[in-house]
Amino acid sequence: MKIFQQYGILLLLLLALAGCRGKQPKRMPDTLPDVRGTISEITAGQEKTEMLVLHVASVEGLEVPAKQASITVDKSTLMEDTKGEAVQREQLRKGLTVAAWLEGSPLKGDSISATAKAIRVEN
């Protein structure tokens, strides 16, 4: 009977520890990006905490939902390079090729505007 009590206490401790694990780190989506293209312009706010807007023109020859996109980058947007290293907003510049995954389901058309949940800098 005592052994069952010990296993019960051990089980409760394991459950308590599992609950204290905290948030899982953000990960790059494993689906095809919604937008892939070259940054043609960057519009930034005055403060570092403000949003950043990337104007992206699609890469020639790629089948993409839109030829141009206006992508909002906020503090919750995950940004990485192709090696999985974090990219800071200060590293973004005109001419870089990016792949972006957008919040919700962006409308298809010649130009779309949405907030990015993840951006991968490809060069």
N, C-alpha and C positions, 0 to 999 in steps of 0.2 A: 504494500500500500504506500509506503514511504517513497518508493521509486516513482510511482505515478505522480506524486506531489512534486517531486524534483523535476520530472519531465514537464509538468504543467507550468511550473515557475520558469523553466528554461524557454518554453514556448511563448509565454507572455513577454519575457525579455526580448526575444527575437522579434516579435511583432512590434514592440515599442521601438526598437532600434530601426526597423524597416520604415516606420512612420516618421522618423527623424532624418530621413535621407535628404530632404530638401528638394529644391527644384532641379529638374534635369536640364543639362545645358542645351542651348538651341543647336539645331543641326540644319545643314543645308538640305533642302528638299531633294528627294530621289526621283522626281518627275522631270519632264522636259520643261525648260524655262518658258515663261509667257512672252518674254521679250529678249532678243539678242541683237546687239548692235554696238555702234560706236558713239561715245559721248560727244555730242556736238556743241553743247553749252551747259554750264553749271550756274544755277541761280542760288545764292546763299543768303541767309539772314545775317543780321549784324552780330547776334550773339551765337556762341558755339552751341547752345542748347536748342536753337531754332532749327526748323526743318531745312533740308537741302533739296533742291529739285534738279534732277538730271534730265536733259533733253537728249534722247537717244534716237539715232537714225539706224534703221535695220541694215544689216550687212547684205550686200548684193548677192543674189543667188540663193538666199535662204528662204524657206517657206515659213513665214511668221505671220501672226495675226494682224499686225499693223506695221506700216512703213516707218512711222514715227511714234515715239512715246514720251510722255512727260511723267517721269517717275519721282515720286516724293520719297525721300529718305528721312526717317525719323530715328529717335533714340532706340526704338525696338527693332530696327532693321538689322539683320545679320549680314555682315560683309566679310567675305573671305577671298583669297586668291586661289589659284588652281591647286596649290599645295595644302590648302586648308588653314593657312596662316591668316590671322585677323587683318583686315584692312581698315584703316582709320579714314574718316571722311576727308581729312586733309590730304590724303594720298590720291584721291580721285582727281582726275584732270581731263581736259579735253583731249580726244584722240584715243582714249583707252577703250578697248572692247569689253563689254560686260554682258552677262546673262542675268536676267532678273525674274524672280517669282513674285507675283503681285497678290495683294490681299483681295479676297472675293473672286468674282469672275469678271474680268474686264471685258468690255464690249469690243467686238471686232470691228475694224474699220481702218481708214487711212491713218488715223491718229487716235491714240488712247491716252488717258490720264488716270493714274492709280498710285497707291502707296505700295512700296516694295516690302515684302516680308523677308526677302533674302536677295543678295546680289553677289555674284561671283565675278571678280575681275580676271579676265582671261589673258591680258598682256600688260 
